[in-house]
Amino acid sequence: MFQSLSRVGARSTASSAWLARSFPVLFVLSAAASAQRVVVSTTDDVATAAAFPVTDGDLVAVESGRPIAPHFLGGHFQATTGFTPGDIDAFARLAGPRAGSAESLVFSLLSNEGGFLDGDVLALTRGSGVALLVSELDLASALGMPGENIDVDALTYDDQGRILFSLNTDHVSATLGQVQDGDILRLEGGLAGVTRVLSESDVQARFTLATGLADAILDVQALEWAGGELWCAVQSPSRHDGSVVRLDGTPAVVIDENALGLGGAELDALGPVRPGDELPCFRIEPAEALPGDTIHVEAHGAPGSLLLVLMGGRSGYLDYSRIAGFGGWYLDRTDPWLRGLMAAGQVPIAVLDGAGEFSMDWALPPGTEHGLGLGGEQGWSFQVLDVTTATLSAPFRVRRL
């Protein structure tokens, strides 16, 4: 179970004093990931043999032969954006910002929510919510369909930093003519226009070569630019709607749905796992609770790691973008609960087992330790530091009912 720093020896006590002075200042990138390890979101909630339920708003890391790992879940979005998306429709990573940092995470929503449209391309910012990278209005204009309601269904960045994307439904463009939901499109620099990279029939032909199946793909659901190769996930047939198919060179199934542990679930978003993108990850259920409620806590990271668990009611921000990791603390340093834990040397710790996991049931404080989050909601914020590798996690927010 959770222990306090005062109970884990001189190393942890020194860490507590260092933390109380200024928050950590040394982080390193996490270990390199396999080329076949990817981040996905599913079209629907998935009840699988995974250690935790996967919802359609979660981003999880998957790889053949390895357990599903949480990557960026609803509570992480709540802590960093001020709202919990109902469904993540597309996901990518920006190449410019440091791997794993908040501002490297790019996404699009299935529905209009949080003040944004389903055709907007969004990114996290350093502590202040969400940045609008490309608006639905600008993207529709670049497509030659100004004023049209469009929904970005898949996106990635190529090696020149251009957005490759696909739409949720068919449209008619003044410049491209018929645009189908299975077309793969490219936004040219400066919103200069949109080029069709592959038509739906092109994707269909490559899918058939890769799988031997002539069933209609119906829709391109997700895209990834993987070391110069264009990968995708499609809506149909069900045998491969959870697989990842390489479209360039000799088309092939590069990740089979049966190997991912998602029960063959249809993929709705696809993105990379680069060295440094996978950080220690804290997960809590339920994500809404009352003071004193018992919640289930899980931590994931490197086997044998020692995690410092910082928690407070009020959200805040302290920038550490110059340091590897998520890039900032999302807790208010003046929060009474946080300050009290630190002053007493009772910052909780979690020791990960040989599989890199930790779990327990734990009671939220019964008093007034909750405070306002980024979206103005009452609740509690949690963020962890892996002392072993000096890596900072993304924050997680539990909302007060």
Secondary structure, DSSP 8 states (H G I E B T S, - for coil): --EEGGGSHHHHHHHHHHHHHH------------TT-EEEEESS-B--SSSS-B-TT-EEEEETTEEEEEEE-HHHHHHHHSS--S-EEEEEE-SSS-TT-GGGEEEEESS-BTTB-TT-EEEE-SSS-EEEEE-HHHHHHHTT-TT----EEEEEE-TTS-EEEEESS-EEETTTEEE-TT-EEEE-GGG--EEEEE-HHHHHHHHHHHHS--S----EEEEEEETTEEEEEES--GGGTTSEEE-SSS-EEEE-GGGTTSTT--EEEEEE--TTT---EEEEE-SEE-TT-EEEEEEE-STT-EEEEEEESSEEEEE-TTSSSSSEEEE-TT-HHHHHHHHTT--EEEE--TTSEEEEEEE--SSS--EE-TTS-EEEEEEEEETTTTEE---EEEEE-
